[in-house]
Amino acid sequence: MPALPSHARAVRFDRYGDRDVLYVADVPMPRPASGEVLVEIRAAGVNPGEAGIRAGALHDFFPASFPSGQGSDLAGTVVALGDGVTDFAVGDAVLGYSWERSSHATHAAVPASQLIPKPDALDWAVAGSLYVAACTAWAAVHAVAPQPGETVAVSAAAGGVGSVAVQLLRVYGARVLGIASPANAAWLTSRGVTPVAYGDGLRANLGEAAPQGIDAFIDLFGPEYVRLAIDLGIPPERIETIISFEEAARYGTKTAGSTDGSRREVLAEMAGLVASGRIEVPIAATYPLDRVRDAFADLEQRHTRGKIALIP
């Protein structure tokens, strides 16, 4: 095996701020500790939570220490093993996640317990974008405990998490109302989801789409949807939000997120569904590492369908 370079390249920021605080730096090559592997990263998804951390909006929950890296999602090739690792070998293709804000880089040392083999059917951009969206969608869907034949509404239904959640609900046999822009109606329909346009008249449109009522609601966008779900008479224990924590505390709704789904078996289940074609993970765009600011500019418009990935 060729010797590893002495340095990797990684996204960094030295203070909270807008996208312009992001830069790419040469950093010492990570070395895998006991139980870790070193991954040469082929793709790494970008996520709204990373933008929130960088801006300081999540300081009370996820404080940054500077200089800070970023990134959770990753897929790549194992290039070195720490002591005690038996699950993987050098050369294996893997996907998974880092909790060290380190995946927006050319290399990252990651616990082997946070990785699974990459199915051959997954391209790198999809594999590297899977963890946050798939595990958050899994947690959100399981929080409302959908039963076959029930009707579940989902806000931001064509976004990174939403596009996976609506399809998982269909896999589980639910009827799904996907709240999104009209531009996403055709894609939602193609996945067996009933599209409902957001904006004026939403409540009436939901009533028209589900005259027998809505059994559960998953909010992936903002507090107005939690309030709408309450107004529709949906029981709080059947309402889930991944973002509207104040409203959740007020009404007693669920707040499951990616950490609730951060298990190897969940990631393997979701990767299998994607590899088999039962769930599609749309890739809205890919960017080289040096264009990380552009990737987040695209993400922060909140109008992309599916995921955005960095390709180091």
C-alpha positions in Angstrom: 0.0 0.0 0.0 1.4 3.5 -0.9 2.4 5.7 2.0 -0.3 8.2 3.0 0.3 11.9 2.3 1.4 13.9 5.3 -1.6 16.3 5.0 -5.3 16.2 4.2 -7.5 19.1 3.1 -10.5 20.0 5.2 -13.1 22.7 5.5 -12.6 25.0 8.5 -14.1 28.1 10.1 -12.5 30.2 12.8 -15.6 32.1 14.0 -19.4 32.0 13.7 -20.7 33.7 10.7 -22.1 33.5 7.2 -20.7 31.3 4.5 -17.7 33.5 4.0 -16.2 32.2 7.2 -15.6 28.8 5.5 -12.3 28.0 4.0 -10.3 24.9 3.0 -7.0 24.3 4.7 -4.2 21.8 4.7 -4.3 19.9 7.9 -2.2 17.0 9.4 -3.4 13.7 8.0 -5.7 12.1 10.6 -4.4 8.9 12.2 -7.0 6.3 13.2 -7.1 5.5 16.9 -8.0 2.2 18.4 -11.3 1.0 16.9 -11.2 3.6 14.1 -10.5 3.5 10.4 -9.1 6.2 8.1 -11.5 6.9 5.2 -10.4 8.6 2.0 -13.7 10.5 1.4 -15.3 10.3 -2.0 -18.5 12.2 -1.1 -19.9 14.0 1.9 -23.4 15.5 2.1 -24.2 19.0 3.3 -27.0 19.6 5.8 -29.0 22.5 7.3 -27.8 21.6 10.8 -24.2 22.3 9.7 -25.2 25.8 8.5 -26.9 26.4 11.8 -23.8 25.3 13.8 -21.5 27.5 11.6 -23.8 30.5 12.1 -23.9 30.1 15.8 -27.6 29.5 15.9 -27.2 26.1 17.6 -24.5 27.3 20.1 -26.5 26.3 23.1 -26.9 22.8 21.9 -23.8 22.2 19.7 -21.1 24.7 20.6 -18.2 24.9 18.2 -14.5 25.1 19.3 -12.3 27.0 16.9 -10.9 26.3 14.4 -13.8 24.0 13.7 -14.4 21.4 11.0 -17.8 20.4 9.8 -19.6 17.5 8.2 -21.3 14.3 9.3 -22.3 12.3 6.2 -19.5 10.5 4.4 -18.7 7.7 2.0 -15.3 6.6 0.8 -12.5 4.0 0.8 -10.7 2.6 3.9 -7.0 3.5 3.6 -5.8 2.6 7.1 -6.9 0.7 10.2 -6.6 1.4 13.9 -5.9 -1.3 16.4 -8.6 -3.8 17.0 -10.6 -3.2 13.8 -11.7 -6.5 12.3 -14.9 -5.4 10.5 -13.2 -3.7 7.6 -10.0 -4.0 5.5 -8.0 -1.5 3.6 -9.7 -0.9 0.2 -13.2 -1.5 1.5 -15.9 0.9 0.3 -17.9 2.3 3.2 -20.5 4.8 4.2 -21.5 6.2 7.5 -21.0 9.2 9.7 -18.7 11.2 11.9 -19.7 13.0 15.1 -16.4 15.0 15.1 -17.4 17.5 12.4 -14.8 16.1 10.1 -16.4 14.7 6.9 -16.0 17.8 4.8 -12.5 16.8 4.0 -10.4 14.5 1.9 -9.8 12.2 4.8 -11.4 11.5 8.2 -10.7 9.0 11.0 -14.1 7.4 12.0 -15.1 4.7 14.5 -15.7 1.5 12.6 -18.9 1.2 14.6 -20.3 4.2 12.6 -19.7 2.7 9.2 -21.3 0.0 7.1 -20.2 -1.5 3.8 -21.3 0.6 0.8 -23.7 -1.4 -1.4 -22.4 -1.6 -5.0 -25.7 -0.2 -6.3 -25.2 3.2 -4.6 -23.2 5.8 -6.4 -20.8 7.8 -4.3 -22.9 11.0 -4.1 -25.9 9.1 -2.8 -23.9 7.0 -0.3 -22.1 10.1 1.0 -25.4 11.9 1.5 -27.3 9.1 3.2 -26.7 9.3 6.9 -28.4 12.5 8.2 -31.3 12.4 5.7 -32.0 8.7 6.0 -31.6 8.3 9.8 -33.5 11.4 10.5 -36.3 10.3 8.2 -36.4 6.9 9.8 -36.6 8.4 13.3 -39.3 10.9 12.3 -41.4 8.3 10.6 -41.1 5.8 13.5 -42.0 8.6 16.0 -45.5 8.8 14.6 -45.9 5.0 14.3 -47.6 4.9 10.9 -50.0 2.0 10.3 -50.8 0.6 6.9 -53.7 2.6 5.3 -53.2 5.7 7.6 -52.8 9.2 6.1 -49.7 11.1 7.1 -48.8 14.6 6.0 -45.2 15.8 5.6 -44.0 19.4 5.3 -40.9 20.1 3.2 -41.7 16.9 1.5 -39.2 17.3 -1.3 -36.2 18.3 0.8 -33.3 16.2 1.9 -35.1 14.5 4.8 -38.6 14.9 3.4 -37.9 13.2 0.1 -36.7 10.1 2.1 -39.5 10.3 4.7 -42.3 10.3 2.3 -40.9 7.3 0.5 -40.3 5.4 3.7 -43.9 6.0 4.7 -45.0 4.5 1.4 -42.8 1.5 2.1 -44.6 1.1 5.4 -48.0 1.2 3.7 -49.2 4.7 4.6 -51.0 7.2 2.4 -48.8 10.3 2.2 -49.6 13.9 1.6 -46.5 15.7 0.6 -46.5 19.5 1.3 -44.1 21.1 -1.2 -43.9 23.6 -4.0 -45.8 22.9 -7.3 -42.4 22.4 -9.0 -42.0 19.2 -7.0 -45.5 17.8 -7.6 -44.5 15.5 -10.5 -41.7 13.9 -8.6 -43.9 13.4 -5.5 -46.6 11.8 -7.6 -44.0 9.5 -9.3 -43.1 8.2 -5.8 -46.8 7.5 -4.9 -47.2 10.6 -2.8 -50.2 13.0 -3.1 -48.7 16.5 -3.6 -50.2 19.5 -1.7 -48.9 22.9 -2.5 -47.8 25.0 0.5 -48.9 28.6 1.0 -52.4 30.2 1.0 -55.2 27.7 1.2 -53.0 24.9 2.6 -55.5 23.9 5.3 -58.3 23.7 2.7 -56.1 21.8 0.3 -55.2 19.3 2.9 -58.9 18.8 3.8 -59.7 18.3 0.1 -56.8 15.7 -0.3 -57.8 13.9 2.9 -61.6 14.3 3.5 -61.5 11.5 6.1 -58.9 13.3 8.1 -55.1 13.1 8.7 -53.8 10.6 11.2 -50.3 11.9 11.7 -48.1 14.9 10.7 -44.3 15.2 10.3 -43.0 18.8 10.3 -39.6 19.2 8.6 -39.8 23.0 8.0 -41.1 25.3 10.8 -43.4 26.0 13.7 -46.4 27.0 11.5 -46.8 23.4 10.6 -46.9 22.1 14.2 -49.6 24.7 14.9 -51.5 23.6 11.7 -51.3 20.0 12.8 -52.7 20.9 16.2 -55.5 22.9 14.6 -56.3 19.9 12.4 -57.0 17.9 15.5 -54.1 15.5 15.2 -53.1 14.1 18.6 -49.8 15.6 19.8 -48.3 12.1 20.1 -48.9 11.6 16.4 -47.1 14.9 15.5 -43.4 15.0 15.0 -41.0 17.9 14.3 -37.3 17.9 13.7 -36.9 21.7 14.0 -39.7 23.4 15.9 -38.6 22.6 19.5 -40.4 25.5 21.2 -43.7 24.5 19.6 -43.1 20.9 20.5 -42.6 21.8 24.1 -45.7 23.9 24.1 -47.9 21.2 22.6 -46.2 18.0 23.7 -45.3 16.7 20.3 -42.5 14.3 19.3 -39.0 15.6 18.5 -37.1 12.6 17.2 -34.0 13.3 15.1 -30.9 11.8 13.5 -29.4 10.7 16.9 -32.5 8.6 17.5 -31.7 6.7 14.3 -28.0 6.7 14.5 -27.5 2.9 14.6 -25.7 0.6 12.2 -28.8 -1.5 11.7 -30.9 1.6 10.8 -28.3 2.8 8.3 -28.1 -0.6 6.8 -31.9 -0.8 6.5 -32.0 2.5 4.7 -29.0 1.8 2.5 -30.7 -1.5 1.5 -34.0 0.3 0.6 -32.1 2.8 -1.5 -29.9 0.2 -3.2 -33.0 -1.9 -4.1 -34.7 1.1 -5.7 -37.6 1.2 -3.2 -36.3 4.7 -2.0 -34.7 7.2 -4.3 -32.3 9.8 -2.9 -32.3 12.7 -5.4 -29.0 14.5 -5.7 -29.7 18.1 -6.5 -26.1 19.1 -7.0 -22.5 18.2 -6.3 -19.6 20.6 -5.6 -15.9 20.2 -5.3 -14.5 20.8 -1.8 -13.1 24.3 -2.8 -16.7 25.4 -3.6 -18.1 24.6 -0.2 -19.4 28.1 0.1 -21.4 27.7 -3.1 -22.8 24.3 -1.9 -24.2 26.0 1.3 -25.5 29.0 -0.7 -27.5 26.4 -2.8 -28.6 24.6 0.4 -29.7 27.7 2.2 -32.2 28.6 -0.5 -34.3 25.7 1.0 -35.7 24.9 -2.4 -33.5 22.0 -3.6 -35.0 18.6 -4.2 -33.0 16.0 -2.3 -29.4 16.3 -1.3 -26.3 18.4 -2.1 -22.9 16.7 -1.8 -19.3 17.7 -1.7 -16.9 15.7 -3.8 -13.4 16.1 -2.3 
